[in-house]
Amino acid sequence: MDLFRKQSREEALRSKIRQGFEDSVMDVIREGAADSPMGGLIVKTAIANFYQRMKSSELKDICLKTGVNFQDILDEEYQNALRKYLEE
């Protein structure tokens, strides 16, 4: 991997969305809610809340203008977050 290669718009967006899902889950973990009997549900709710916030964000319109398929990237990263945090 070329460390000096500039990220494409799609890669940069994907990275930011992935980090957002991770931050949402880490907030729940730091609060200790993930260790409760309802931990899985709380983690899933955190992931879903971030997904909904992103879905209604202005980024969608910006991506349409630049040709980046925001919805596909968001959906893929949503599924990745569910697998990573709920199926391990």
CYANA upper distance limits for C-alpha pairs under 8 A (distance plus 0.5 A):
  7 GLN  CA     11 GLU  CA      6.24
  7 GLN  CA     12 ALA  CA      6.32
  8 SER  CA     12 ALA  CA      6.61
  9 ARG  CA     13 LEU  CA      6.59
  9 ARG  CA     68 VAL  CA      7.71
 10 GLU  CA     14 ARG  CA      6.52
 10 GLU  CA     68 VAL  CA      6.60
 10 GLU  CA     69 ASN  CA      8.45
 11 GLU  CA     15 SER  CA      6.56
 12 ALA  CA     16 LYS  CA      6.76
 13 LEU  CA     17 ILE  CA      6.65
 14 ARG  CA     18 ARG  CA      6.54
 14 ARG  CA     73 ILE  CA      6.79
 14 ARG  CA     74 LEU  CA      8.11
 14 ARG  CA     77 GLU  CA      7.79
 15 SER  CA     19 GLN  CA      6.62
 16 LYS  CA     20 GLY  CA      6.67
 17 ILE  CA     21 PHE  CA      6.88
 17 ILE  CA     74 LEU  CA      7.46
 17 ILE  CA     77 GLU  CA      7.48
 18 ARG  CA     22 GLU  CA      6.77
 18 ARG  CA     77 GLU  CA      6.53
 18 ARG  CA     81 ALA  CA      8.10
 19 GLN  CA     23 ASP  CA      6.50
 20 GLY  CA     24 SER  CA      6.69
 20 GLY  CA     50 PHE  CA      7.77
 21 PHE  CA     25 VAL  CA      6.88
 21 PHE  CA     47 ILE  CA      6.47
 21 PHE  CA     50 PHE  CA      6.97
 21 PHE  CA     51 TYR  CA      8.38
 21 PHE  CA     78 TYR  CA      8.10
 21 PHE  CA     81 ALA  CA      7.06
 22 GLU  CA     26 MET  CA      6.55
 22 GLU  CA     81 ALA  CA      8.02
 23 ASP  CA     27 ASP  CA      6.61
 24 SER  CA     28 VAL  CA      7.19
 24 SER  CA     46 ALA  CA      6.31
 24 SER  CA     47 ILE  CA      7.03
 24 SER  CA     50 PHE  CA      7.38
 25 VAL  CA     29 ILE  CA      6.80
 25 VAL  CA     43 VAL  CA      6.47
 25 VAL  CA     46 ALA  CA      6.66
 25 VAL  CA     47 ILE  CA      7.23
 26 MET  CA     30 ARG  CA      6.49
 27 ASP  CA     31 GLU  CA      6.75
 28 VAL  CA     32 GLY  CA      6.95
 28 VAL  CA     33 ALA  CA      6.16
 28 VAL  CA     34 ALA  CA      6.53
 28 VAL  CA     42 ILE  CA      8.01
 28 VAL  CA     43 VAL  CA      7.19
 28 VAL  CA     46 ALA  CA      7.82
 29 ILE  CA     33 ALA  CA      6.57
 29 ILE  CA     34 ALA  CA      5.67
 29 ILE  CA     35 ASP  CA      8.00
 32 GLY  CA     36 SER  CA      7.87
 33 ALA  CA     38 MET  CA      8.44
 33 ALA  CA     39 GLY  CA      6.42
 33 ALA  CA     42 ILE  CA      7.47
 34 ALA  CA     38 MET  CA      7.83
 34 ALA  CA     39 GLY  CA      4.38
 34 ALA  CA     40 GLY  CA      7.08
 34 ALA  CA     42 ILE  CA      6.98
 34 ALA  CA     43 VAL  CA      6.87
 35 ASP  CA     39 GLY  CA      5.91
 38 MET  CA     42 ILE  CA      6.72
 39 GLY  CA     43 VAL  CA      6.62
 40 GLY  CA     44 LYS  CA      6.61
 40 GLY  CA     86 LEU  CA      7.11
 41 LEU  CA     45 THR  CA      6.56
 42 ILE  CA     46 ALA  CA      6.75
 43 VAL  CA     47 ILE  CA      6.82
 43 VAL  CA     85 TYR  CA      8.13
 43 VAL  CA     86 LEU  CA      8.34
 44 LYS  CA     48 ALA  CA      6.61
 44 LYS  CA     82 LEU  CA      7.56
 44 LYS  CA     86 LEU  CA      8.02
 45 THR  CA     49 ASN  CA      6.45
 46 ALA  CA     50 PHE  CA      6.81
 47 ILE  CA     51 TYR  CA      6.75
 47 ILE  CA     78 TYR  CA      7.81
 47 ILE  CA     81 ALA  CA      7.73
 47 ILE  CA     82 LEU  CA      7.89
 48 ALA  CA     52 GLN  CA      6.71
 48 ALA  CA     78 TYR  CA      8.44
 49 ASN  CA     53 ARG  CA      6.72
 50 PHE  CA     54 MET  CA      6.65
 51 TYR  CA     55 LYS  CA      6.53
 51 TYR  CA     74 LEU  CA      7.84
 51 TYR  CA     78 TYR  CA      7.23
 52 GLN  CA     56 SER  CA      6.86
 53 ARG  CA     57 SER  CA      6.67
 54 MET  CA     59 LEU  CA      8.12
 54 MET  CA     74 LEU  CA      8.31
 55 LYS  CA     60 LYS  CA      7.59
 55 LYS  CA     71 GLN  CA      8.02
 55 LYS  CA     74 LEU  CA      8.23
 56 SER  CA     60 LYS  CA      7.99
 58 GLU  CA     62 ILE  CA      7.02
 59 LEU  CA     63 CYS  CA      6.46
 59 LEU  CA     70 PHE  CA      8.24
 60 LYS  CA     64 LEU  CA      6.81
 60 LYS  CA     70 PHE  CA      6.31
 60 LYS  CA     71 GLN  CA      7.89
 61 ASP  CA     65 LYS  CA      7.07
 62 ILE  CA     66 THR  CA      7.03
 63 CYS  CA     67 GLY  CA      6.44
 63 CYS  CA     68 VAL  CA      5.48
 63 CYS  CA     69 ASN  CA      7.13
 63 CYS  CA     70 PHE  CA      6.45
 64 LEU  CA     68 VAL  CA      6.71
 64 LEU  CA     69 ASN  CA      7.43
 64 LEU  CA     70 PHE  CA      7.94
 69 ASN  CA     73 ILE  CA      6.97
 70 PHE  CA     74 LEU  CA      6.52
 71 GLN  CA     75 ASP  CA      6.54
 72 ASP  CA     76 GLU  CA      6.60
 73 ILE  CA     77 GLU  CA      6.62
 74 LEU  CA     78 TYR  CA      6.51
 75 ASP  CA     79 GLN  CA      6.79
 76 GLU  CA     80 ASN  CA      6.69
 77 GLU  CA     81 ALA  CA      6.56
 78 TYR  CA     82 LEU  CA      6.81
 79 GLN  CA     83 ARG  CA      6.73
 80 ASN  CA     84 LYS  CA      6.49
 81 ALA  CA     85 TYR  CA      6.49
 81 ALA  CA     86 LEU  CA      8.47
 82 LEU  CA     86 LEU  CA      5.96
 82 LEU  CA     87 GLU  CA      7.67
 83 ARG  CA     87 GLU  CA      5.50
 83 ARG  CA     88 GLU  CA      7.62
 84 LYS  CA     88 GLU  CA      6.71
